[in-house]
């Protein structure tokens, strides 16, 4: 049996304010099946799962009656961790897809320095397996306030080339107030806009006795956010205009085969990519092109989502996660976006959901050195004219341009 067949096809969300999509309902469900930490700032709130590596499972603009923005795989959360016998023939034998709108991961996924393939294995899906540290191992809560939760974990990983990484992981999650959000987006907004925002500070430290070297592979911090799609969700990524010879291609759109034109529109300095959960496809932006921000707009719920990260020196490049032996293992992307869909005809999707992702540079760390990657996630919901002013200030385009994109 194909491992994807254990998931039923679920229609994409048609109304992000539907009562079934309330944060309170998702929160009650999560609390029934795992330990949950809630951070709250005014009406906005986050639900965090220590057992699932301190991931932000979902967030809301109103803890009592607001929408729930994170995609949660309730079937997998409800089943919990399975025995070895129960996992046979199931996707859980390779990864627990719990969902969550921001999770800590490690790269690279593919290539000769992959953390997901054994040295002797070919790059086939049946050989792909998520390391336990980002799949089944809980992170330890070391401190908590009303606004911040901090986690730690230690692990040892071996990549496909046999290099060993003894690593300490740190992850701190802070919910943001309105003033902080306005400072980050460099734009004020009125009480007509409901908001929630949070920032995560993520660290990996080399706690071994040997340096991590490019010749034997380098890890990176990789943050992935899984969001509920709608038929009218469009991902928007601005990028630096310029010649390919100087900056590289505008977009890498061949992760799962060429993205169809109906799902991707690439202009001189901005691209539009569908986030409707109907076509499995992925894109990437390299560090020379990136403006440090990606976003999405759900025209059904009038929700603007923005994701930013800390730009920093990347003297060793960014890891390449393509499933192949690579001529350029450090020519990877810094921003990715993914639209879920059936992996093959007749097979249900994992979600559906869509993702916004960011990565740190490749971490060439000496003993006791640390790499830090900071990501900020913001959801704004309300008056479309006011949201349009925010999209123009942050993404370089107004809402009407987003709505008109991908029409053909």
C-alpha positions as CSV (number, residue, x, y, z in Angstrom):
1,X,0.0,0.0,0.0
2,X,1.2,3.5,-0.8
3,X,2.0,5.2,2.5
4,X,0.0,8.3,1.4
5,X,-3.2,6.2,1.1
6,X,-3.7,6.3,4.9
7,X,-4.8,9.9,4.6
8,X,-8.3,10.8,3.4
9,X,-8.8,13.6,0.9
10,X,-10.1,16.6,2.8
11,X,-11.6,19.6,0.9
12,X,-9.6,22.8,1.2
13,X,-11.1,25.2,3.8
14,X,-13.7,27.4,2.2
15,X,-14.2,29.9,5.0
16,X,-11.5,30.7,7.6
17,X,-14.1,32.2,9.9
18,X,-16.2,29.0,10.0
19,X,-17.0,27.9,13.5
20,X,-15.3,24.6,12.9
21,X,-12.1,26.6,12.3
22,X,-12.1,28.4,15.7
23,X,-8.9,28.4,17.7
24,X,-10.8,27.4,20.8
25,X,-11.9,24.1,19.1
26,X,-8.4,23.3,18.0
27,X,-7.0,24.1,21.4
28,X,-9.4,21.8,23.2
29,X,-8.6,19.0,20.7
30,X,-4.8,19.5,21.2
31,X,-5.1,19.5,25.0
32,X,-7.0,16.2,24.9
33,X,-4.1,14.5,23.2
34,X,-0.8,16.2,24.2
35,X,0.6,18.7,26.6
36,X,0.0,22.3,25.3
37,X,1.5,25.6,26.4
38,X,-0.5,28.7,25.6
39,X,1.1,32.1,25.2
40,X,-1.2,35.1,25.2
41,X,-0.9,38.8,24.4
42,X,-4.2,40.5,24.8
43,X,-6.7,38.5,22.7
44,X,-4.0,37.0,20.5
45,X,-2.6,33.5,21.4
46,X,-0.4,30.6,20.4
47,X,-0.6,26.9,21.2
48,X,2.8,25.2,21.5
49,X,3.5,21.5,21.8
50,X,6.7,20.5,23.7
51,X,6.3,16.8,22.7
52,X,6.4,17.9,19.0
53,X,9.8,19.7,19.4
54,X,8.3,22.9,20.8
55,X,6.4,23.6,17.6
56,X,3.7,26.3,17.3
57,X,0.7,24.2,16.4
58,X,-1.6,27.1,15.7
59,X,-2.3,30.8,16.5
60,X,-5.2,33.2,16.6
61,X,-6.1,36.8,16.7
62,X,-8.8,36.1,19.4
63,X,-8.4,33.4,21.9
64,X,-12.2,33.2,22.6
65,X,-13.7,33.3,19.1
66,X,-10.9,33.8,16.5
67,X,-9.8,31.6,13.6
68,X,-7.1,29.0,13.9
69,X,-4.4,29.6,11.4
70,X,-2.2,26.5,11.7
71,X,-3.0,23.2,9.8
72,X,-3.2,20.3,12.3
73,X,-3.3,16.7,11.2
74,X,-5.9,15.7,13.8
75,X,-5.9,12.0,12.6
76,X,-2.2,11.7,13.5
77,X,-2.3,13.7,16.6
78,X,-5.2,11.7,17.9
79,X,-3.5,8.4,17.2
80,X,-0.3,9.5,18.9
81,X,3.0,7.6,18.6
82,X,2.6,4.0,17.3
83,X,4.4,0.8,18.0
84,X,6.9,-0.5,15.5
85,X,4.3,-3.1,14.3
86,X,1.6,-0.5,13.9
87,X,3.9,1.8,11.8
88,X,4.5,-0.9,9.1
89,X,3.1,0.3,5.8
90,X,2.2,3.7,7.2
91,X,3.7,7.1,6.6
92,X,4.5,7.3,10.4
93,X,7.2,4.8,9.7
94,X,9.1,7.7,8.1
95,X,7.5,10.8,9.5
96,X,4.8,11.8,11.9
97,X,2.9,14.5,10.1
98,X,1.4,16.3,13.1
99,X,1.2,19.6,11.3
100,X,1.7,22.9,13.0
101,X,2.3,26.4,11.8
102,X,6.0,26.6,12.7
103,X,8.2,23.6,13.4
104,X,11.9,23.3,14.0
105,X,13.7,21.1,11.3
106,X,17.2,20.5,10.2
107,X,18.7,20.5,6.7
108,X,19.8,19.2,4.3
109,X,17.1,16.8,3.3
110,X,18.8,15.4,0.2
111,X,22.2,15.2,-1.4
112,X,25.4,13.4,-0.2
113,X,25.2,15.3,3.1
114,X,21.6,14.5,3.8
115,X,20.3,13.9,7.3
116,X,17.3,11.9,6.0
117,X,19.1,9.1,4.1
118,X,21.5,6.4,5.3
119,X,24.9,6.2,3.6
120,X,24.0,3.0,1.7
121,X,20.6,4.1,0.5
122,X,19.4,5.5,-2.8
123,X,17.3,8.7,-3.0
124,X,14.0,6.8,-3.0
125,X,11.0,7.8,-0.9
126,X,11.0,4.4,0.8
127,X,14.5,5.1,2.1
128,X,13.7,8.6,3.3
129,X,13.3,8.9,7.1
130,X,13.0,11.9,9.4
131,X,15.6,12.0,12.2
132,X,14.0,11.3,15.6
133,X,15.2,14.6,17.0
134,X,12.7,16.4,14.7
135,X,10.1,13.7,14.7
136,X,9.5,11.8,17.9
137,X,11.8,13.3,20.5
138,X,10.3,15.9,22.9
139,X,12.1,19.2,23.6
140,X,12.6,20.1,27.3
141,X,10.8,23.2,28.6
142,X,13.5,25.2,30.5
143,X,11.5,28.4,31.2
144,X,8.1,30.0,30.6
145,X,6.4,33.3,31.1
146,X,3.0,34.6,29.9
147,X,4.7,35.7,26.7
148,X,7.7,33.4,26.1
149,X,8.6,29.7,26.3
150,X,12.1,28.4,25.9
151,X,13.2,24.8,25.1
152,X,16.4,22.8,24.8
153,X,17.4,19.4,23.5
154,X,20.6,17.5,22.7
155,X,21.2,14.9,20.0
156,X,23.7,13.1,17.8
157,X,23.1,12.9,14.1
158,X,25.0,11.1,11.2
159,X,24.6,12.3,7.7
160,X,24.7,10.3,4.4
161,X,28.5,10.8,4.1
162,X,29.0,9.4,7.7
163,X,29.8,12.7,9.4
164,X,28.7,12.9,13.0
165,X,27.1,16.0,14.5
166,X,26.8,16.3,18.3
167,X,24.4,19.1,18.7
168,X,22.6,21.1,21.3
169,X,19.3,22.8,20.1
170,X,17.8,25.9,21.7
171,X,14.4,27.3,20.8
172,X,12.6,30.2,22.3
173,X,9.1,31.4,21.2
174,X,7.8,34.9,22.1
175,X,4.3,36.3,21.3
176,X,4.4,39.9,20.1
177,X,2.3,42.9,21.0
178,X,0.9,45.3,18.5
179,X,3.7,47.9,18.9
180,X,6.3,45.2,18.1
181,X,4.4,44.0,15.1
182,X,4.1,47.5,13.7
183,X,7.8,48.1,14.2
184,X,8.7,44.9,12.4
185,X,6.5,45.7,9.3
186,X,7.3,49.4,9.6
187,X,3.6,50.2,9.2
188,X,0.9,51.2,11.7
189,X,-2.6,49.8,11.5
190,X,-5.9,50.6,13.2
191,X,-8.2,48.6,15.5
192,X,-10.0,47.4,12.3
193,X,-7.1,44.9,11.9
194,X,-7.0,41.9,14.2
195,X,-3.5,40.6,14.7
196,X,-1.3,37.9,16.1
197,X,2.5,37.6,15.8
198,X,5.4,35.7,17.2
199,X,9.1,35.4,16.9
200,X,11.2,32.2,17.4
201,X,14.9,32.3,18.2
202,X,16.5,29.0,17.1
203,X,20.0,27.8,17.9
204,X,22.2,24.9,17.1
205,X,25.6,24.5,18.9
206,X,28.4,22.1,18.1
207,X,29.0,20.3,21.4
208,X,31.4,17.8,19.9
209,X,35.2,17.9,19.9
210,X,35.6,18.3,16.1
211,X,34.6,21.2,13.8
212,X,31.8,20.8,11.3
213,X,33.4,21.0,7.8
214,X,32.0,21.7,4.4
215,X,33.9,18.8,2.9
216,X,31.9,16.3,5.0
217,X,28.6,18.2,5.2
218,X,27.1,21.0,7.2
219,X,23.6,21.1,8.9
220,X,21.3,24.1,8.9
221,X,18.2,25.3,10.8
222,X,15.1,24.9,8.8
223,X,11.7,26.3,9.9
224,X,8.5,25.2,8.2
225,X,5.0,26.6,8.7
226,X,1.9,24.6,7.7
227,X,-1.2,26.7,7.1
228,X,-4.8,26.0,6.2
229,X,-5.5,26.7,2.5
230,X,-8.5,28.3,0.9
231,X,-9.5,28.3,-2.8
232,X,-8.4,31.9,-2.9
233,X,-5.0,31.8,-1.0
234,X,-2.1,33.3,-2.9
235,X,1.5,33.1,-1.8
236,X,3.4,36.3,-2.6
237,X,7.3,36.5,-2.5
238,X,9.0,39.7,-3.6
239,X,12.6,39.4,-4.8
240,X,15.5,41.5,-6.1
241,X,15.3,42.3,-9.8
242,X,18.4,41.7,-11.9
243,X,20.2,39.5,-14.3
244,X,20.4,35.7,-13.7
245,X,24.1,35.8,-14.3
246,X,24.5,38.1,-11.3
247,X,21.8,36.9,-8.9
248,X,20.9,33.4,-10.1
249,X,17.4,32.4,-11.4
250,X,14.4,34.3,-10.1
251,X,12.9,31.1,-8.7
252,X,13.7,27.5,-8.4
253,X,10.5,25.8,-9.5
254,X,11.5,22.2,-10.3
255,X,11.5,20.6,-6.8
256,X,8.7,18.2,-7.8
257,X,8.7,18.9,-11.5
258,X,8.0,22.1,-13.3
259,X,5.2,24.1,-11.6
260,X,2.3,24.6,-14.1
261,X,1.7,28.2,-15.2
262,X,-1.7,28.2,-13.6
263,X,-0.1,27.9,-10.2
264,X,2.9,30.2,-10.6
265,X,3.3,33.7,-12.0
266,X,6.8,35.2,-12.0
267,X,7.2,38.9,-12.7
268,X,10.3,41.2,-12.7
269,X,10.5,41.5,-8.9
270,X,7.6,39.5,-7.4
271,X,6.0,36.1,-7.8
272,X,2.6,34.7,-7.1
273,X,2.1,31.0,-6.2
274,X,-1.2,29.3,-5.4
275,X,-1.7,28.1,-1.8
276,X,-5.0,26.3,-2.4
277,X,-3.9,22.8,-1.5
278,X,-4.8,21.2,-4.9
279,X,-1.4,20.7,-6.6
280,X,1.7,19.3,-5.0
281,X,4.5,21.8,-6.0
282,X,7.3,23.7,-4.4
283,X,9.4,26.8,-5.1
284,X,12.6,28.4,-3.7
285,X,14.3,31.7,-3.6
286,X,18.1,32.0,-3.2
287,X,19.8,34.3,-0.8
288,X,21.0,36.8,-3.5
289,X,17.4,37.3,-4.7
290,X,15.7,37.2,-1.3
291,X,14.3,40.4,0.3
292,X,14.0,38.6,3.7
293,X,10.2,38.3,3.5
294,X,7.5,36.0,2.2
295,X,3.7,36.2,2.6
296,X,0.3,35.0,1.6
297,X,-3.1,36.5,1.3
298,X,-6.4,34.6,1.8
299,X,-9.1,36.5,0.0
300,X,-11.8,34.4,1.6
301,X,-11.0,35.2,5.2
302,X,-9.2,38.5,4.4
303,X,-6.0,37.2,6.2
304,X,-2.5,38.5,5.4
305,X,0.3,36.3,6.6
306,X,3.9,37.6,6.7
307,X,7.1,35.6,7.5
308,X,10.5,37.2,7.9
309,X,13.9,36.0,9.0
310,X,17.2,37.4,10.2
311,X,19.6,38.0,7.3
312,X,23.2,37.1,8.2
313,X,26.5,36.2,6.8
314,X,26.4,33.0,4.7
315,X,30.1,32.5,3.8
316,X,29.4,28.7,3.4
317,X,26.2,29.2,1.5
318,X,22.8,27.4,2.1
319,X,22.4,23.7,2.1
320,X,20.9,22.0,-1.0
321,X,18.1,19.6,-0.2
322,X,17.5,18.2,-3.7
323,X,17.3,14.4,-3.7
324,X,20.4,13.7,-5.8
325,X,24.2,13.7,-5.6
326,X,25.0,17.4,-5.9
327,X,27.7,19.3,-7.7
328,X,26.8,22.3,-5.6
329,X,25.7,21.1,-2.1
330,X,25.8,24.7,-0.7
331,X,23.8,26.4,-3.5
332,X,20.4,25.9,-1.8
333,X,17.5,28.3,-1.2
334,X,16.8,30.5,1.8
335,X,13.0,30.8,1.3
336,X,10.7,28.1,0.2
337,X,7.0,27.7,-0.4
338,X,5.0,24.5,-0.8
339,X,1.5,23.8,-2.0
340,X,0.2,20.4,-1.0
341,X,-1.7,18.1,-3.3
342,X,-1.9,14.5,-4.4
343,X,1.6,13.1,-4.9
344,X,0.3,10.9,-7.8
345,X,-3.1,10.4,-9.5
346,X,-5.6,8.6,-7.2
347,X,-3.6,9.2,-4.1
348,X,-4.8,11.6,-1.4
349,X,-2.7,14.5,-0.3
350,X,-1.2,14.6,3.2
351,X,-3.2,17.7,4.1
352,X,-4.1,19.7,2.2
353,X,-2.1,22.6,3.5
354,X,0.4,25.1,2.2
355,X,3.8,26.1,3.6
356,X,6.1,29.0,4.0
357,X,9.7,28.1,5.0
358,X,13.0,29.8,5.8
359,X,16.5,28.4,6.4
360,X,19.7,29.5,8.1
361,X,23.0,29.4,6.4
362,X,25.0,26.2,6.4
363,X,26.5,25.9,9.9
364,X,30.3,25.4,9.7
365,X,30.7,25.5,13.5
366,X,33.8,24.9,15.6
367,X,33.3,23.2,19.0
368,X,31.1,25.3,21.3
369,X,30.1,27.7,18.4
370,X,26.5,28.5,17.7
371,X,24.3,29.3,14.7
372,X,21.2,31.4,15.3
373,X,18.2,31.6,13.0
374,X,15.3,34.0,13.9
375,X,11.9,33.8,12.2
376,X,8.9,36.1,12.7
377,X,5.3,35.1,11.7
378,X,2.5,37.6,11.6
379,X,-1.2,37.2,10.8
380,X,-3.3,40.3,10.1
381,X,-7.1,40.1,9.4
382,X,-9.7,42.7,8.7
383,X,-10.4,45.7,6.4
384,X,-9.1,44.9,2.9
385,X,-8.2,48.5,2.1
386,X,-6.0,48.8,5.2
387,X,-4.5,45.4,4.5
388,X,-3.7,46.6,1.0
389,X,-1.6,49.4,2.4
390,X,0.3,46.8,4.5
391,X,0.9,44.5,1.6
392,X,2.3,47.4,-0.4
393,X,4.6,48.4,2.4
394,X,5.8,44.8,3.1
395,X,5.5,42.8,-0.2
396,X,5.6,45.7,-2.7
397,X,2.1,45.0,-4.2
398,X,-1.4,45.9,-3.2
399,X,-4.2,43.5,-2.6
400,X,-5.9,44.1,-6.0
401,X,-2.7,43.0,-7.7
402,X,-2.7,39.8,-5.7
403,X,-6.3,39.2,-6.5
404,X,-5.7,39.7,-10.2
405,X,-2.6,37.4,-10.3
406,X,-2.9,33.8,-11.6
407,X,-6.2,34.7,-13.3
408,X,-5.3,33.1,-16.6
